[in-house]
């Protein structure tokens, strides 16, 4: 999109140049402008001027000094750095041999609820999606829980363990000179606590949350939000994820993406959109990106 101009009802000029939207004197990424403007319109908060004055939407930041050719890595948290099935052992006393299947169904429903809420613009936090998904899974498995048992499971979800390859993979990525960020569907405070308890928070320059935009991955607006918060401009930006929907979402938003395929049985969606890079573990990530960049 290049050189397209219009004027909003408030008299502010909008010009779309490349991937950016120039609104008055402020420059925004076009994909993020489109998503946020649509949201303010449907929520009855007015048009361009209203969106531009929304506190949570920032103007584009320039790249940090000496970072133009430095790769920026956005690490997904749940399912990439953190093992969402770390609750299986806690589930065994409650559902016996169905613990693994219960955990997988809980995770699937959690993601489904986030997708649906993102599409409907009926936002609740990822923690709410997690709690409601647990309630649905209990109904599915005919496994009623007491309030105390429910509270214990949700508390354990807030302190899930990191995958075994996380520390070594992040150590290598940082040693390679990459800029590391955590980028999650979870609220920033919850993710900060989760990463800290897992012993990996100090690897990251910042935790970036979709909660700032009240939407979820793979909404293209949240990837634009990450690029803005991370100050990405000249250098390549990578999404690092074990979740195919996240990889495809990032690629569709113009980022590069590495799929962490920890098991040969893990399948990638046959959409004709392929990952930039596939690695079997986080320990192989840094070398894979270095080789790709050569």
C-alpha positions in Angstrom: 0.0 0.0 0.0 1.7 3.2 -1.1 0.7 6.9 -1.4 -3.0 6.4 -0.5 -4.5 9.4 1.2 -7.8 10.2 2.9 -9.2 12.6 5.5 -11.1 11.5 8.6 -14.2 13.1 9.9 -12.1 15.0 12.5 -10.1 16.7 9.7 -6.9 14.6 10.4 -5.1 13.5 7.2 -4.4 9.8 6.9 -1.7 8.7 4.4 -0.7 5.1 4.0 2.9 4.8 2.9 4.4 1.3 2.6 3.5 -0.6 5.8 2.9 2.6 7.8 0.0 5.0 8.4 0.7 8.7 8.8 -2.1 10.3 10.9 -1.6 14.0 11.2 2.0 14.2 12.3 2.2 10.8 13.9 3.5 7.7 12.2 1.9 4.3 13.0 2.3 0.8 11.5 -0.6 0.4 9.1 -1.7 -3.1 10.2 -1.8 -1.9 13.9 -3.6 1.3 12.9 -6.2 -0.7 10.9 -6.8 -3.1 13.8 -7.0 -0.4 16.5 -9.1 2.0 14.4 -11.6 -0.7 13.7 -11.8 -1.5 17.4 -12.4 2.1 18.4 -15.1 2.5 15.8 -17.0 -0.6 16.8 -16.7 0.3 20.5 -18.2 3.6 19.8 -15.2 5.7 20.7 -15.1 7.8 17.5 -12.7 7.7 14.7 -9.1 8.6 13.8 -8.7 11.3 16.4 -10.1 9.1 19.1 -7.8 6.3 18.2 -4.7 8.5 18.1 -5.5 9.7 21.6 -5.8 6.2 23.0 -3.1 5.8 25.7 -2.2 2.2 24.9 -1.3 2.9 21.3 2.2 4.3 20.9 3.8 5.9 17.9 6.6 4.0 16.2 9.9 3.9 18.1 13.2 4.0 16.3 15.7 1.2 16.6 18.1 1.2 19.6 21.6 2.5 18.8 23.7 0.0 16.8 20.7 -2.4 16.5 19.8 -2.0 12.8 21.3 -5.4 11.8 20.7 -7.1 15.1 18.0 -9.8 15.0 15.2 -9.4 17.5 13.7 -12.6 18.8 10.1 -12.7 20.2 9.8 -15.9 22.3 6.3 -17.2 22.8 5.9 -18.3 26.4 3.1 -20.9 26.9 4.1 -24.0 24.9 7.5 -22.7 23.8 9.4 -21.6 26.9 7.0 -23.0 29.4 5.6 -26.5 29.5 1.8 -26.2 29.7 1.6 -29.9 30.5 3.5 -29.4 33.7 0.2 -29.8 35.5 -0.1 -33.5 34.6 1.3 -34.8 37.9 -1.0 -32.6 39.8 -3.9 -34.0 37.8 -3.2 -37.6 38.4 -4.7 -37.8 41.9 -7.9 -36.1 40.5 -8.4 -37.9 37.2 -6.1 -40.8 37.3 -4.9 -42.2 34.0 -6.8 -39.5 32.1 -4.4 -36.8 33.4 -2.5 -36.4 30.1 -5.6 -36.3 28.0 -7.2 -33.9 30.5 -4.2 -31.5 30.3 -4.3 -31.6 26.5 -8.0 -30.9 26.4 -7.6 -28.0 28.8 -4.9 -26.5 26.7 -6.9 -26.9 23.5 -10.0 -25.3 25.0 -7.9 -22.4 26.5 -6.6 -21.6 23.0 -10.0 -22.0 21.4 -11.5 -19.5 23.9 -8.7 -17.0 23.2 -9.2 -17.3 19.5 -13.0 -16.8 19.8 -12.7 -13.9 22.1 -10.2 -12.2 19.8 -12.4 -12.7 16.8 -15.5 -11.4 18.6 -13.6 -8.5 20.2 -15.1 -9.7 23.5 -11.9 -9.6 25.4 -11.1 -11.3 28.8 -7.6 -12.0 30.0 -5.8 -15.2 29.3 -6.2 -16.1 32.9 -10.0 -16.0 32.5 -9.7 -18.1 29.3 -7.6 -20.6 31.3 -10.1 -20.8 34.2 -13.2 -21.2 31.9 -11.4 -23.8 29.9 -10.7 -25.8 33.1 -14.4 -25.6 33.9 -15.3 -26.9 30.5 -12.7 -29.7 30.7 -14.1 -30.9 34.0 -17.5 -31.2 32.4 -16.1 -33.1 29.4 -14.3 -35.6 31.6 -17.1 -35.8 34.2 -14.5 -34.8 36.8 -16.1 -32.3 39.2 -13.6 -30.4 41.3 -14.0 -28.7 44.7 -13.2 -24.9 44.8 -10.0 -25.8 46.7 -8.9 -28.3 44.0 -9.7 -25.8 41.2 -7.8 -23.1 43.0 -4.8 -25.4 43.4 -4.7 -26.3 39.8 -4.9 -22.7 38.7 -2.1 -21.8 41.1 0.0 -24.5 39.6 -0.7 -23.1 36.1 0.8 -19.8 37.3 4.0 -21.6 38.2 4.5 -24.0 35.3 8.1 -25.2 34.7 10.3 -24.2 31.8 11.1 -26.8 29.1 14.4 -28.5 29.7 16.0 -26.9 26.7 15.0 -23.3 27.6 18.0 -22.2 29.7 20.6 -23.5 27.3 18.7 -22.2 24.3 18.3 -18.7 25.7 21.9 -18.7 26.9 23.1 -19.4 23.3 20.7 -16.9 21.8 21.9 -14.1 24.1 25.6 -15.1 23.5 25.0 -14.7 19.8 24.1 -11.1 20.3 20.3 -11.3 19.6 17.8 -9.1 21.3 15.5 -11.3 23.4 11.9 -10.5 24.3 9.1 -12.6 25.8 5.9 -12.1 23.8 2.8 -13.7 25.3 -1.0 -14.0 25.3 -0.7 -13.7 29.1 -0.9 -10.5 31.1 2.5 -8.9 31.6 2.5 -9.3 35.4 1.5 -12.9 35.3 4.1 -13.7 32.7 6.8 -11.8 34.6 6.0 -14.0 37.7 5.9 -17.2 35.6 9.3 -16.5 34.0 10.8 -15.5 37.2 9.7 -18.7 39.0 11.0 -20.7 36.1 14.4 -19.1 36.4 14.5 -17.5 32.9 13.2 -13.9 33.3 16.7 -12.3 33.3 17.3 -13.4 29.7 14.8 -10.9 28.3 14.9 -7.2 27.7 11.2 -6.9 28.2 7.9 -8.9 28.5 5.5 -7.8 25.8 1.8 -8.7 26.3 -1.2 -8.8 23.9 -3.2 -7.5 26.9 -2.1 -4.0 25.9 -4.3 -4.3 22.8 -7.1 -6.4 24.4 -6.7 -9.1 21.7 -4.9 -12.3 21.2 -2.5 -14.0 18.8 -2.8 -14.5 15.9 -4.5 -11.1 15.4 -2.0 -9.2 13.1 -2.3 -6.1 15.3 -0.6 -7.8 18.2 2.5 -8.7 16.2 2.7 -5.0 15.0 2.4 -4.0 18.6 5.3 -6.2 19.5 7.5 -4.7 16.7 6.6 -1.2 18.0 7.3 -2.0 21.7 10.6 -3.8 20.8 11.7 -0.8 18.7 12.2 -3.0 15.6 13.1 -1.2 12.4 16.1 -2.1 10.3 17.0 -5.5 11.7 15.1 -8.8 11.2 12.4 -9.7 13.7 11.7 -13.4 14.5 8.8 -15.1 16.2 10.0 -18.2 18.1 7.2 -20.5 18.9 6.2 -24.2 19.3 2.7 -23.3 18.3 2.0 -23.5 14.6 -0.9 -20.9 14.8 1.6 -18.4 16.3 4.2 -19.1 13.6 1.7 -18.6 10.8 0.3 -15.5 12.5 3.7 -13.9 12.7 4.6 -14.8 9.1 1.3 -13.4 7.9 2.1 -10.1 9.8 5.5 -9.8 8.0 7.9 -11.3 10.6 10.2 -14.2 10.2 9.3 -17.3 12.3 11.0 -20.3 13.7 8.9 -23.3 14.6 10.2 -25.3 17.6 9.2 -28.9 16.7 10.2 -30.8 19.7 8.7 -34.1 18.6 8.5 -35.6 15.1 4.8 -36.3 15.8 4.1 -32.6 16.1 2.3 -31.4 12.9 2.3 -28.1 11.1 -0.8 -26.8 9.5 -0.9 -27.5 5.8 -1.8 -24.0 4.7 1.0 -23.5 2.3 2.7 -21.1 4.7 6.0 -22.6 5.8 8.2 -21.6 8.8 11.3 -19.6 8.0 13.2 -22.1 10.1 12.4 -25.4 11.9 14.4 -26.5 14.9 14.0 -29.6 17.1 14.8 -27.7 20.3 15.6 -24.2 21.6 19.3 -25.3 21.9 19.5 -25.4 18.1 17.8 -22.0 17.6 20.8 -19.6 17.7 22.9 -21.6 15.3 19.9 -22.0 12.9 19.3 -18.3 12.8 23.0 -17.5 12.3 23.1 -19.9 9.4 20.0 -18.4 7.9 21.3 -14.9 8.1 24.5 -15.7 6.3 
